[in-house]
Every structure is written in structure tokens, then in C-alpha cells.
Amino acid sequence: MEVENGDVIIVDDMVDSAGTVQSLSHRIKEAGAKNIYIAASHGLFTDHAMEFIDRSPVTKVVVTDSLPLPKNASPKIHQVSVAKFLANVILTEHFRSVINEDEVFEEEE
């Protein structure tokens, strides 16, 4: 893997015990990566996950707020809201059921 002097983003569905995060990030750092970011849909953070993340060379872990963060959350954890996304899905599905599905929706900014 060629990561020397580069930034690496690891995408996963969830971070559970963070064992994979810890072992993979150490290998990537040894290969010369500058920064390592983890992007995951769900942050379970069981067992010793926060300790593993704190001791790992990971720069930042980004997860959604689909689950609450534990009280001992690492400062490396950044949580993003899924509220707007879910609201858009609900509105889209609702209006699709009450109007002609052939109409085109334009997203407002």
C-alpha cells in the first residue's frame, strides 16, 4: 500500500471495540501515512474502544449521532448529526405517497 506522506481515510459501517481501528491504523502509520481518519456510520464504542482510539495514531474518528457517545469519549471522536438527512428522507417519502411520483423535486439550499 502506498500511503507514505499521505492522508488516509478508512470507511467502515461501525466502530465497536476499535480493535481493527487500532491494529490497522498502526500498520498504516508504519507505512508512512501522515494523518489517519476513520469515517463510520455508527459508533458503538464497547469494551476498551476509547483507550484503543486514544493510543492509536488515528487523527480523528467521525461517526453519526445514531448512537449516543459514551461519557468517556475520546477527544479524537467527532460526531455529526443525521437529523437533516432523516428529515429529508421522511419528507420525500411522505410527498411521494401523496403526489404524482413523476414530478421532480428540487432541493432547496
C-alpha positions in Angstrom: 0.0 0.0 0.0 1.3 3.4 -0.9 0.4 5.9 1.8 3.8 7.5 2.5 3.3 11.2 3.3 -0.4 10.9 2.5 -3.6 11.2 4.4 -5.7 8.0 4.8 -9.5 7.7 5.2 -10.8 4.4 6.5 -14.5 3.9 5.9 -16.5 1.4 7.9 -20.1 0.7 8.9 -19.3 0.9 12.7 -16.7 1.1 15.3 -17.4 -1.4 18.0 -14.4 -2.4 20.2 -12.0 -0.4 18.0 -9.6 -3.4 17.7 -9.5 -3.1 13.9 -9.0 0.7 14.1 -6.1 0.2 16.4 -4.3 -2.5 14.5 -5.0 -1.1 11.0 -4.0 2.4 12.0 -0.7 1.3 13.4 0.1 -0.6 10.2 -0.9 2.4 8.1 1.2 4.8 10.2 4.2 2.4 9.9 3.8 2.6 6.1 4.3 6.4 6.4 0.9 7.9 6.5 0.7 11.5 7.9 -2.9 11.5 9.1 -5.4 8.7 9.5 -9.1 9.4 9.6 -11.9 6.9 10.4 -15.4 7.5 9.0 -18.1 5.2 10.3 -21.9 5.3 10.3 -22.3 4.0 13.9 -20.1 4.4 16.9 -20.8 1.6 19.4 -17.5 2.0 21.3 -17.8 -1.1 23.5 -15.2 -2.5 25.9 -11.9 -0.6 25.8 -12.6 1.2 22.5 -11.8 4.7 23.8 -8.5 3.6 25.2 -7.6 1.9 21.9 -8.5 5.0 19.9 -6.6 7.3 22.3 -3.5 5.1 22.0 -3.8 4.7 18.2 -2.2 7.0 15.7 -5.7 7.9 14.4 -6.1 11.7 13.9 -9.9 11.7 14.0 -12.9 9.4 14.1 -16.1 10.7 12.6 -19.3 9.0 13.4 -23.0 9.8 13.2 -25.2 10.5 16.2 -27.2 7.4 15.5 -26.0 6.2 18.9 -25.0 8.3 21.9 -21.3 8.8 22.7 -20.1 7.3 26.0 -19.2 9.6 28.8 -15.5 8.8 28.4 -15.4 9.7 24.7 -12.0 10.4 23.3 -11.3 13.9 22.1 -10.5 12.2 18.7 -14.2 11.5 18.2 -16.3 13.9 16.2 -20.0 13.2 15.9 -22.2 14.5 13.1 -26.0 14.7 13.2 -28.2 12.7 10.9 -31.3 14.8 11.7 -31.4 16.7 8.4 -30.8 13.6 6.4 -33.6 11.7 8.1 -36.0 14.7 7.8 -35.3 14.8 4.1 -36.0 11.1 3.7 -39.3 11.3 5.7 -40.5 14.4 3.7 -39.5 12.8 0.4 -41.3 9.5 1.2 -44.4 11.3 2.5 -44.8 13.6 -0.5 -44.0 10.7 -2.9 -47.0 8.9 -1.5 -49.4 11.9 -1.9 -48.5 13.3 -5.3 -47.5 12.1 -8.7 -44.2 10.3 -8.4 -43.2 11.6 -11.9 -42.8 15.1 -10.5 -39.3 16.3 -10.0 -38.2 17.6 -6.6 -35.7 20.4 -6.5 -33.7 20.6 -3.3 -33.7 24.0 -1.6 -30.5 25.3 -0.2 
